[in-house]
Each structure stands twice: as structure tokens, then as C-alpha cells.
Amino acid sequence: MKKFKEHTSTCPIVYTMTYIGGKWKPIILGRLVNGAVRFGKLVVQIPDISRKILTEQLKELEDDGLIIRHSYNEKPPRVEYELSDMGKSVIPILMAMTEWGAQMHNAIAKHK
């Protein structure tokens, strides 16, 4: 995704979506809103994502500066992820998405 980000549009929505768009990134970021979370807990909290895809998405979010990875020299090894300051700036966007999604879900459910 780095190559796309270097040549991206000047449209703010397109630019934003290059960082937080996709199926999993908003969900992962949402799980980190309340603080650091261990990798294993993310696997449990997001059951439909494979470990491979979760690892790839976490790496991209880390490379983009949205999350921080903490690795502890323990037995067994412990790895935690948390939002960076830049990642915390995404919280209002995630909350707006949550609110809009809930409203749409309720509106559609009423028409069924």
C-alpha cells in the first residue's frame, strides 16, 4: 500500500481510506480504542480474520504510524498493540462510523 500512498489523490476521503479503509483495519483500530491489546486477544475478538491477515494488517497499521507494537521478552513471548497518537486521532471517525452503521442497521431492520 505504500506505493499507492505516495501517489495518492489529493481528495481527503481517498487519502483517509488508504490508511483506514478495507475490511479489517477499522475493526482492528476499534478494538484498540480502549488501550493495549495482546495479539491473542485480537484473534479472539475478531474471530473471522485469519492470523495471517491479522498479522499483515497490524504490520501495515504499524508501518503507517497508526499503532505501536510492544514486544516483551517473556516466556511465552508477549506482544501488545496500542493506538499511537496519530491512531488516536482516528477515534472520532470510528465513532461516527459506528453511529452511522447502527442507524442504518436499525432503519433497514424496520423496513423488513
N, C-alpha and C positions, 0 to 999 in steps of 0.2 A: 504494500500500500504506500510505502514511502515515495516511490516514483510518481504515483498519481498525485500525492500531496504537494510535491514540488512543482507540478504543472497544473494545479487545480484552477478552477474558475474563480472569478472574483465574487461570485454570488455567495453571500454569507451562509445560506442554507446548505448549499453544496459543500462548502468548506467545513461546516459543522458536521455534516453527515459523513465526511471522510474520516472523522475521528470517532464519532459515537454511533454511527449507523450500523446496520446489519442486524442479524437475528439475535446475536448473543451479547454484544457489547453493552447495550442499555441494561440488560438483565444483570450482567456481572457488576456493572457500576452500581446498580441499585442495591445489590447485596452488600456492597462495601460502604454504603451511606452511614451506617451506624458504627463504623470502626473496622479495625483489622479483622480479617477472617482467614483461617487456615485453608490450604488447598483442599484438604479432605472434606471440610465443611461446605465449601463451594460445590464440590461434587454432589453432596447430599442435597443441598439447597436448590440445585439446578439439575434435576435428575435426567432430563432429556439430552443433555450435552455429553459428548464423549470426553474422556480425559485428554485425548489428543487435541481436540478442538478447543477445549478449555485452556490447555497449556498454550496453544497458538494465540488465542485471543488475549490471554493475560500478558503474553510477551509483547504483542502489538500495543496494548494499552500502556505497558511499562515503557516501551520504546518511544511512544508518543507523549510521555510525561504525565499521563493521567493517573497512574497508580505507582505505588512504591512497593517493591518486593523486599521482604525481610527474611533472610535465611539465618537460622540459628544452628550453631554447632552442637547439636544434641543427638542422643541416641534414643529413639529413632530421629532422623532429621526432621526439623520443623520449619515450614515455610509459611509466612503470612503475607497477605496483600492488604494494602490500605490506599485510600484516595490520597493523591498529592494535593497541594494547594490548587493546582490547575484542575485536578479532578473534582475537588470540592466545588469549583465554580460551575460544574455541570449539574449539581443537585437541583437547582430551580428548574432546569429543563426537564430532568427526570420526574420531578413532582408534577410539572404541567402535563407531561405525557401520561402519568398515572391518572391524574384527574380527568383528562380528556378521554382516556380509554375507558374509565369507569362510567362516565356519562354516556359514551357511545354504546357500551355494553348494555346499560340499563334501557336506553332508548330502543335498541334493537330487540331486546327481550320483551318490551311492552308491545311490540308490533307482531310478535309471533303468535 
